[in-house]
Amino acid sequence: MTNQLTLDWKDEAGVRHNQTIQDSGPSKHPGTVRLGRDPAKCDLVLSHQSVSGLHVEIFFDRESKEFKVRNLRPSNPPLVDGKILDRGEATLSSGSRIHLGQVQLEVIAVSVAEPEPQRTVLLSEPPAVANPQPTGPVKYGLRCPKCQRISPYAHLESGCCWCGTSLAAAASVVLGNS
């Protein structure tokens, strides 16, 4: 599931529009969705003359896990929830209202995905053997989380020998006695 924010507004003719913004969706400026009147610069185009060519951008802040709006036009600042956003950013939530000139957009839904928990791999005890005396030193390797091949511990910092994936999350495996 991706992080999503849905906007609702009426155009000049009174026609209601609805647009869902995803944090990983296509955009002219990856990571943001820009709103304004200029179709060459904006992902969501609002044709009303009171809207600036490039007015604001909406983005998902991964650190705070919130959608935010940033003013891109200090001479025509937006109103966000009744407050002038002359510079900086404002947090958006369900029910937030954004005024770009005479156009009012309402945030009607915000959906933030829960991060997947880190998975821990538990290795079971090795089966008991008839002769528990080791025949030599035990060797270990690192199982690549991507290609599942075994790399020597010496490659912990440089990555998997075969695919180059980081071995930081690799599982330790017993290679056998030598």
N, C-alpha and C positions, 0 to 999 in steps of 0.2 A: 504494500500500500504506500502511496506517495502522499506528501503533504499537499493539501488543497485549500483554496480559498475561493468562494463563489460570490461574484458581484451581480447586482441587479440595478438597472436604471432605465429611464425613459428617454428616448431621443426627442428631437425637436417636434416630430409629428405625433408624439404621445405613444409611440410604439415601445412596448417593454422589451428589454434585452436582458440576457442572463449569460454570464461568462465565468467559467471555472478556470482558475489559474493553478497550475501545478508547479512545485518547486523545481522539477526536472523537465518541464515541458519545453517545446521549441520556442526560441526567442531570438530577436536580433542582437540581444546583449545577454549571453548565457548567465543564468542565475537571477535575472530580473525580468519583469514584464513592464515595459514602458507605456504610459498612457499619455495621449495628447491628440492634437489635430493633424499632425504631419505623418502620413502613411509611410514615408521613407525612414522615419526615425522611431516610430511607435509600433508596438505589437497590438495594442487595443486602441483603435482610432475613434475619437469622439468629434463629430463634425461641427458642433456649436461654435460660433465665432468667439465666445467668451473663454474658450479653452485654448491654452497656449499650444504652440506647435509641438513642444516637448514639455510636458507639465510635471508628471511625477513618475516614479517607478515603485513597483511593489516587489518585494523579495522575501524569501524565507531565511530568517536568521537561525542558523544551525546551533549556535551557542545557546541562545535563549529559547529555542524551539518555538518561535513566534513569527507570524507574518508581520512585516513592517512596510510603511510607506515612506518614501524619501522625496522631499521637494527638489525639483530640478529647475524651478523658475522663480527666483527671489522677487522679481517684479510683479508676479501674479501668483502669490502663494495660495495653496489650497487650504480649506478649512477641514480639519479632521476632528470629528466629534465636537464641533462648535468652537474649536480653538484654531487660531491661525498657525500654520506650520511654515514659518518664514525660513527656517533652516533646520537641518538635522532630520530626525526620523520620528515616527509615531507608531506605536503598536496597534495592530488591527485585530479586532475580535468580532464574533458574531454580533450584529447590530450596529457596528461602527458605520458612520456616515462620512463620506468624502465629498466635498464640494470642489469641483474644478470649474471655476467661473460660475456659470448658472446651471451646470449639470451636477445633479446629486446622484452619487453612487452609494448603494448600501451593501455592506457585507452581510450576506444572508446565511452563510455557512463557513465554518473553518474546521478542517479535519487535519489533525496532526498524528502521524503514524508513531506508534510506540517503537522504540528501537529494539531490535532483536537482541536478546541476551547473549553474552559470550558463551560459547559451548565448551564445556570441560570434558575432555576425553579421559575416562578412567580405564586404566589397563589392569586386567585381572592378574592375580598371582600366577606364576608359571606352574604348570602341573608338576606334582611330585615325581621324582625319577627314582629308579631302583638304586642308583649310585649317586647320592647327593654331592659327592666330592667334586669340585670343579677340576677340569682337566687343563685349565689354563685361564688367562684373564678373559673376562667377559667383555665383548665389544658392543657398543651401542651406535645407533644412527638416528637420523631425523627423517621422519616420513613427511614428505612435502604435502601441505594441505590442498594443493591444486592438482598435481599429477600423480601423487601417491608413491612416487619413487623415493628410495632411501638415499640420503646424502650423508657423508661423514660429518661429525660434529665440527670439524675444522671449517666447514662452510656455513656455520651459523650466522656469521656477519655478512658473508658475500651472497648468500641465497642458494636456491636449489641448483644443482649441477646441470639439470636438464632443461628446466623452464625458467629459471631465474627468480621465481617467487620467493618472497621473504620467508625465512624459516622460523621467525619469531613465534608463530602459532603452531609450529610442527610438533607432532607427537614423537616422544622418544620410543625407540623400538630396540629390542635385543637382537643383535645380529648372530650371536652364537659364540661359542668358545673357540679359541685358536690354539 
